[in-house]
Amino acid sequence: MAKQRFEECTDPPYNALSHQDGLGVVDQVVRILNHRDKPRLLFFNGMNDMICNHVGNERLLDNLPWEKQKDWILAKRYAWDSRQGNTGEPSGYMKEFANLLFLKLRSSGHMVPMDVPDVALIMMRTFLFSGSFSSSLQNLHSAVSDEPMQCNCPVSDENDEDKYYEVGEDEMMRKMLKKETLKGGWLGAITGVAVTIIYITYRDNRRTSPTRSSVARDSVPLQVYHDEAENFSETELT
């Protein structure tokens, strides 16, 4: 036994495999998919994974140059319920053809077994014991196109990078700092004006409102002052 405690994202495993970092495995995956024994390959992905997003991973699988590529693209999709209807909602979504399986798991990110450990355990058992991930068919349409994929995503000006290097990094940084300083200056000025207005309003209210001592004095009946004055006069005379 290695007698090591599991920890997330530790350096020793990464360092041990650093010589393989950046090396592609497409050829190995295709060779396994095309093997005569048809061993099953399962790719699973947390749908909230911002590091390896499921859209990019599915596009990778769509472009694998294996013998069933077009059939895989047109494969049916299924919702998978790991608890057999006990939750009322699917645990993930499966796309499968021949020996290639791709499972997208809900409520999980980059570390699926840590986010949904119960679902991850059922997933591994289902895969290892050749179970089914096809709980219910999804009504989705797939098509194969020979035309290149178009993207309508907004893009930055192609000259932005050239402008950056023409101006120079130092000059660009100074402009950015100046811009942020101006933004901060306006914010400071607005805050100062607001504080000044609040202070003036508070000061004027104190000047116009009666003080506590005057209110207390005015609330005393006039007869009390009169009696005190008479007592004072008699004391002085005696």
C-alpha positions as semicolon CSV with decimal commas, in nm:
position;residue;x (nm);y (nm);z (nm)
1;M;0,000;0,000;0,000
2;A;0,117;0,351;-0,077
3;K;-0,007;0,471;0,265
4;Q;-0,094;0,811;0,125
5;R;-0,392;1,025;0,212
6;F;-0,601;1,157;-0,076
7;E;-0,591;1,531;-0,123
8;E;-0,742;1,740;-0,399
9;C;-0,508;1,880;-0,668
10;T;-0,180;1,784;-0,500
11;D;0,153;1,838;-0,675
12;P;0,311;1,486;-0,669
13;P;0,071;1,328;-0,922
14;Y;0,098;1,634;-1,147
15;N;0,478;1,633;-1,130
16;A;0,491;1,260;-1,202
17;L;0,288;1,309;-1,521
18;S;0,436;1,644;-1,625
19;H;0,629;1,481;-1,910
20;Q;0,292;1,394;-2,067
21;D;0,141;1,738;-2,024
22;G;0,020;1,874;-2,356
23;L;0,047;1,543;-2,542
24;G;-0,263;1,447;-2,740
25;V;-0,446;1,119;-2,688
26;V;-0,679;1,132;-2,987
27;D;-0,496;0,852;-3,168
28;Q;-0,516;0,625;-2,864
29;V;-0,888;0,696;-2,814
30;V;-0,964;0,626;-3,181
31;R;-0,766;0,301;-3,168
32;I;-0,967;0,184;-2,867
33;L;-1,299;0,280;-3,028
34;N;-1,211;0,092;-3,347
35;H;-1,080;-0,214;-3,164
36;R;-1,248;-0,542;-3,261
37;D;-1,346;-0,614;-2,898
38;K;-1,530;-0,277;-2,873
39;P;-1,437;-0,182;-2,514
40;R;-1,671;0,085;-2,385
41;L;-1,539;0,437;-2,325
42;L;-1,726;0,670;-2,092
43;F;-1,659;1,042;-2,091
44;F;-1,842;1,227;-1,813
45;N;-1,862;1,600;-1,756
46;G;-2,009;1,825;-1,487
47;M;-2,240;2,074;-1,657
48;N;-2,119;2,354;-1,428
49;D;-1,754;2,288;-1,508
50;M;-1,592;2,617;-1,610
51;I;-1,250;2,457;-1,666
52;C;-1,344;2,179;-1,910
53;N;-1,689;2,283;-2,032
54;H;-1,920;2,011;-2,165
55;V;-1,984;2,192;-2,496
56;G;-1,617;2,187;-2,592
57;N;-1,577;1,827;-2,480
58;E;-1,874;1,714;-2,689
59;R;-1,734;1,894;-2,993
60;L;-1,409;1,705;-2,940
61;L;-1,597;1,374;-2,944
62;D;-1,794;1,481;-3,253
63;N;-1,465;1,532;-3,436
64;L;-1,296;1,205;-3,340
65;P;-1,193;1,040;-3,670
66;W;-1,327;0,692;-3,593
67;E;-1,534;0,460;-3,807
68;K;-1,866;0,551;-3,641
69;Q;-1,820;0,928;-3,636
70;K;-2,134;1,026;-3,831
71;D;-2,346;0,769;-3,650
72;W;-2,223;0,910;-3,320
73;I;-2,316;1,267;-3,418
74;L;-2,669;1,152;-3,507
75;A;-2,706;0,934;-3,197
76;K;-3,013;0,970;-2,980
77;R;-2,993;1,148;-2,647
78;Y;-3,142;1,032;-2,321
79;A;-3,213;1,174;-1,979
80;W;-3,062;0,958;-1,706
81;D;-3,223;0,921;-1,364
82;S;-2,972;0,765;-1,128
83;R;-3,238;0,705;-0,861
84;Q;-3,500;0,553;-1,090
85;G;-3,763;0,825;-1,062
86;N;-3,727;0,892;-0,689
87;T;-3,619;1,253;-0,736
88;G;-3,851;1,359;-1,018
89;E;-3,566;1,510;-1,220
90;P;-3,276;1,364;-1,421
91;S;-2,926;1,333;-1,284
92;G;-2,771;1,389;-1,625
93;Y;-2,798;1,349;-2,000
94;M;-2,649;1,066;-2,203
95;K;-2,541;1,045;-2,566
96;E;-2,433;0,697;-2,670
97;F;-2,354;0,502;-2,983
98;A;-2,167;0,174;-3,012
99;N;-1,890;0,182;-2,748
100;L;-1,867;0,560;-2,702
101;L;-2,066;0,719;-2,417
102;F;-2,083;1,082;-2,312
103;L;-2,264;1,172;-1,989
104;K;-2,334;1,529;-1,878
105;L;-2,407;1,548;-1,505
106;R;-2,620;1,816;-1,345
107;S;-2,541;2,007;-1,024
108;S;-2,169;1,938;-1,056
109;G;-1,856;2,108;-1,177
110;H;-1,495;2,002;-1,239
111;M;-1,490;1,756;-0,946
112;V;-1,799;1,544;-1,009
113;P;-1,734;1,283;-0,735
114;M;-1,693;1,562;-0,479
115;D;-2,000;1,759;-0,592
116;V;-2,242;1,467;-0,631
117;P;-2,073;1,163;-0,474
118;D;-2,387;0,949;-0,465
119;V;-2,461;1,007;-0,834
120;A;-2,095;0,950;-0,925
121;L;-2,095;0,613;-0,746
122;I;-2,411;0,500;-0,926
123;M;-2,260;0,619;-1,255
124;M;-1,946;0,407;-1,207
125;R;-2,148;0,102;-1,104
126;T;-2,378;0,140;-1,402
127;F;-2,082;0,168;-1,638
128;L;-1,875;-0,116;-1,489
129;F;-2,170;-0,358;-1,482
130;S;-2,291;-0,261;-1,832
131;G;-2,608;-0,098;-1,706
132;S;-2,825;0,145;-1,900
133;F;-2,810;0,525;-1,888
134;S;-3,117;0,555;-2,113
135;S;-3,397;0,639;-1,870
136;S;-3,606;0,848;-2,111
137;L;-3,558;0,962;-2,471
138;Q;-3,503;1,331;-2,540
139;N;-3,681;1,483;-2,838
140;L;-3,377;1,651;-2,991
141;H;-3,272;1,677;-3,355
142;S;-2,918;1,612;-3,475
143;A;-2,770;1,660;-3,819
144;V;-2,441;1,618;-3,997
145;S;-2,317;1,907;-4,209
146;D;-2,014;1,921;-4,435
147;E;-2,007;2,299;-4,408
148;P;-1,772;2,457;-4,154
149;M;-1,932;2,557;-3,826
150;Q;-2,026;2,924;-3,806
151;C;-2,003;3,129;-3,490
152;N;-2,198;3,451;-3,438
153;C;-2,015;3,537;-3,118
154;P;-1,898;3,898;-3,084
155;V;-1,528;3,946;-3,149
156;S;-1,291;4,228;-3,072
157;D;-1,143;4,456;-3,333
158;E;-0,866;4,273;-3,516
159;N;-0,653;4,587;-3,492
160;D;-0,677;4,604;-3,112
161;E;-0,368;4,393;-3,061
162;D;-0,169;4,595;-3,315
163;K;-0,278;4,917;-3,146
164;Y;-0,161;4,781;-2,814
165;Y;0,188;4,707;-2,938
166;E;0,210;5,029;-3,143
167;V;0,136;5,243;-2,838
168;G;0,353;5,036;-2,608
169;E;0,278;4,851;-2,290
170;D;0,390;5,129;-2,056
171;E;0,186;5,394;-2,236
172;M;-0,120;5,170;-2,242
173;M;-0,085;5,110;-1,869
174;R;-0,060;5,483;-1,800
175;K;-0,378;5,544;-1,998
176;M;-0,560;5,273;-1,808
177;L;-0,445;5,416;-1,474
178;K;-0,550;5,766;-1,580
179;K;-0,892;5,639;-1,681
180;E;-0,941;5,456;-1,351
181;T;-0,819;5,761;-1,158
182;L;-1,073;5,983;-1,330
183;K;-1,345;5,734;-1,247
184;G;-1,232;5,730;-0,886
185;G;-1,215;6,112;-0,881
186;W;-1,574;6,150;-0,994
187;L;-1,685;5,897;-0,738
188;G;-1,497;6,081;-0,463
189;A;-1,644;6,415;-0,568
190;I;-2,000;6,280;-0,565
191;T;-1,944;6,125;-0,223
192;G;-1,803;6,452;-0,089
193;V;-2,099;6,656;-0,213
194;A;-2,342;6,407;-0,058
195;V;-2,167;6,420;0,279
196;T;-2,161;6,802;0,271
197;I;-2,534;6,822;0,201
198;I;-2,610;6,581;0,485
199;Y;-2,394;6,783;0,728
200;I;-2,551;7,119;0,634
201;T;-2,900;6,976;0,670
202;Y;-2,814;6,831;1,011
203;R;-2,659;7,160;1,128
204;D;-2,957;7,370;1,015
205;N;-3,200;7,135;1,186
206;R;-3,008;7,172;1,513
207;R;-3,016;7,552;1,485
208;T;-3,388;7,579;1,411
209;S;-3,508;7,311;1,655
210;P;-3,543;7,404;2,029
211;T;-3,287;7,260;2,264
212;R;-3,377;7,010;2,531
213;S;-3,312;7,259;2,815
214;S;-3,528;7,528;2,661
215;V;-3,808;7,281;2,606
216;A;-3,784;7,170;2,966
217;R;-3,781;7,529;3,090
218;D;-4,075;7,631;2,874
219;S;-4,277;7,337;2,995
220;V;-4,258;7,459;3,359
221;P;-4,568;7,659;3,465
222;L;-4,524;8,034;3,498
223;Q;-4,642;8,023;3,861
224;V;-4,331;7,826;3,961
225;Y;-4,101;8,100;3,831
226;H;-4,313;8,360;4,009
227;D;-4,290;8,173;4,342
228;E;-3,914;8,131;4,307
229;A;-3,875;8,503;4,239
230;E;-4,073;8,597;4,552
231;N;-3,871;8,359;4,768
232;F;-3,549;8,503;4,634
233;S;-3,664;8,860;4,708
234;E;-3,763;8,776;5,067
235;T;-3,431;8,608;5,130
236;E;-3,240;8,906;5,007
237;L;-3,444;9,146;5,224
238;T;-3,388;8,946;5,542
